Amino acid sequence: MRSIHDTADSGAAAGRSGAKALVFDRIRRLLRLGSNSAGSTIVEVLISVIIIGIVIVPVFDGLLGGRMMAARRGEERMALRLIERKIEQLLDAGYGSTGDDSDIASVNVVSGTHPTDPSIVLNTRGNSDASDDVLGSMTWTVQDVDWTSPGDRVYAKNITVQLEWPSGAPRNSVDVTFMIGR
C-alpha cells in the first residue's frame, strides 16, 4: 500500500521532471531556430570570411616581402663577388697595367674611368633565357696619387670599382675603393 507521503513525493518528482522536460524542450526549439535560420548562417559565414581575411592577408604579405628581400640579398652577394674578382684582377695586373679598354675584362689602370662598355650580367637566375638575366654596369675610376714624405716619394693609384644594377634604372649599387702602389 502506498502512503500519502509516497504519493506526494512521486507528484513532486513528476513535477520536477516535467519542469526539466519543459526547459530542455525550449532549449531544443531555440537551437533548431538558430540553426535553420538563413540570416544567421550568412552572418556567421561573413564574420568568418572577414576574420580569415584579416589573418591571411598579413601572412601572405610577409611571405612575399621575405622572398623579395632574399632575392635582393642574393643580388648584393653576387655584386660583391664580382667586385672582389675585379679588384683581384686589377691588383694582379699591377700599377702600370694598360690594355684593351673595350669591356669589363680589361685591366687598364691608366687614369680615367674604364671600360668603354661597362655591361655585366649579375645573375642568370638559373636558366638559359637571357630576358630573365639581371644586368648591370661595372666601372672603375683610377686617379693617380703621389705625395712626398721626408726622404720618400710615394706613387700610387686610387681605384674605385662601382657596380650598379639593374641596368636602365639602377636601384642598387656597390662601391669599393682601394689603392695600388708602384
C-alpha positions in Angstrom: 0.0 0.0 0.0 1.0 3.5 -0.7 1.2 6.1 1.9 0.3 9.8 1.5 4.0 10.7 1.7 4.8 8.3 -1.2 2.1 9.9 -3.4 3.3 13.5 -2.6 6.9 12.5 -3.3 6.1 10.9 -6.6 4.0 14.0 -7.6 6.9 16.3 -6.8 9.3 14.2 -8.8 6.9 14.2 -11.7 6.6 18.0 -11.4 10.4 18.3 -11.4 10.9 16.0 -14.3 8.1 17.9 -16.1 9.8 21.2 -15.5 13.1 19.9 -16.7 11.5 18.5 -19.8 9.9 21.8 -20.5 13.2 23.7 -20.2 15.0 21.2 -22.4 12.2 21.4 -24.9 12.5 25.2 -25.0 16.4 24.9 -25.5 15.9 22.4 -28.3 13.5 24.7 -30.1 15.8 27.7 -29.7 18.8 25.8 -31.1 16.7 24.5 -34.0 15.5 28.0 -34.7 19.1 29.3 -34.8 20.4 26.5 -37.0 17.7 26.7 -39.5 17.7 30.5 -39.8 19.3 31.5 -43.2 20.1 35.0 -41.9 22.2 33.9 -39.0 24.1 31.4 -41.2 25.0 34.2 -43.7 26.2 36.5 -40.9 28.3 33.7 -39.4 29.9 33.0 -42.8 30.6 36.7 -43.4 32.2 37.1 -40.0 34.3 34.0 -40.6 35.5 35.3 -44.0 36.4 38.7 -42.5 38.4 37.1 -39.7 40.2 34.8 -42.1 40.9 37.8 -44.4 42.4 39.8 -41.5 44.7 36.9 -40.6 45.7 35.7 -44.0 46.5 39.0 -45.8 49.4 40.0 -43.5 50.8 36.4 -43.6 51.0 36.4 -47.4 52.3 40.0 -47.4 55.1 38.9 -45.0 55.9 35.9 -47.1 56.1 37.9 -50.3 58.3 40.6 -48.6 60.6 38.0 -47.3 61.0 36.4 -50.7 61.8 39.8 -52.3 64.3 40.6 -49.6 66.1 37.3 -50.1 66.3 37.9 -53.9 67.8 41.3 -53.3 70.3 40.0 -50.8 71.3 37.4 -53.3 71.9 40.1 -55.9 74.0 42.1 -53.4 76.2 39.0 -52.6 76.7 38.4 -56.3 77.6 42.1 -56.8 80.2 41.9 -54.0 81.7 38.7 -55.5 82.0 40.4 -58.9 83.7 43.5 -57.5 86.0 41.3 -55.4 87.1 39.4 -58.6 87.7 42.7 -60.5 89.8 44.1 -57.6 91.9 40.9 -57.6 92.3 41.2 -61.4 93.5 44.8 -61.1 95.8 44.0 -58.2 97.3 41.1 -60.1 97.8 43.3 -63.2 99.8 45.8 -61.2 100.5 49.5 -61.1 101.4 50.1 -64.7 98.9 47.9 -66.4 97.4 49.1 -69.7 95.5 47.3 -72.4 92.2 46.9 -74.3 89.5 49.0 -72.6 86.5 47.7 -74.5 84.7 45.7 -71.8 84.9 44.6 -68.2 87.6 42.0 -68.9 90.0 45.0 -69.2 92.7 45.5 -66.5 93.6 49.0 -67.6 94.7 51.2 -64.6 95.6 54.4 -66.6 94.0 57.5 -65.0 90.3 57.8 -66.0 87.1 55.8 -66.0 87.1 52.3 -67.5 85.8 50.4 -69.6 84.0 51.8 -72.6 81.3 49.1 -72.4 80.5 48.5 -68.7 77.8 45.9 -69.2 77.8 42.9 -67.0 75.4 40.0 -66.2 74.9 40.0 -62.4 72.6 36.9 -62.3 71.3 34.5 -64.9 68.6 33.3 -62.4 69.5 29.7 -63.2 68.0 29.4 -66.7 69.1 29.9 -70.3 66.6 32.7 -71.1 68.6 35.9 -71.4 65.5 38.0 -70.9 65.5 36.9 -67.2 69.1 38.0 -66.6 69.8 40.7 -64.1 72.1 43.2 -65.9 74.2 45.9 -64.5 77.2 48.1 -65.2 80.6 47.9 -63.7 83.1 50.7 -64.0 86.4 51.6 -62.2 87.8 55.1 -61.9 91.6 55.5 -61.5 93.2 58.5 -60.0 97.0 59.0 -59.8 98.1 59.8 -56.3 101.6 60.9 -55.3 102.9 62.5 -52.2 106.3 63.2 -50.7 107.2 62.5 -47.2 110.7 63.3 -45.8 113.1 61.3 -47.8 110.5 59.4 -49.7 108.2 59.9 -52.6 105.1 57.6 -52.9 103.4 56.8 -56.2 100.0 55.1 -56.0 96.7 54.9 -57.7 93.4 55.3 -56.0 90.9 52.9 -57.7 87.1 52.9 -57.1 85.2 50.0 -58.5 81.4 50.6 -58.9 78.7 48.2 -59.8 75.1 49.4 -60.4 72.1 47.3 -61.2 69.6 46.7 -62.8 70.8 48.5 -65.9 68.4 51.2 -67.3 67.1 52.1 -63.8 69.7 51.4 -61.2 68.3 51.0 -57.7 71.3 49.4 -56.1 75.0 50.0 -56.2 78.1 48.8 -54.5 81.3 50.9 -54.5 84.7 49.7 -53.2 87.8 51.9 -53.2 91.4 50.6 -52.8 94.9 51.7 -53.5 97.6 50.1 -55.6 101.3 51.2 -55.3 104.3 51.1 -57.5 
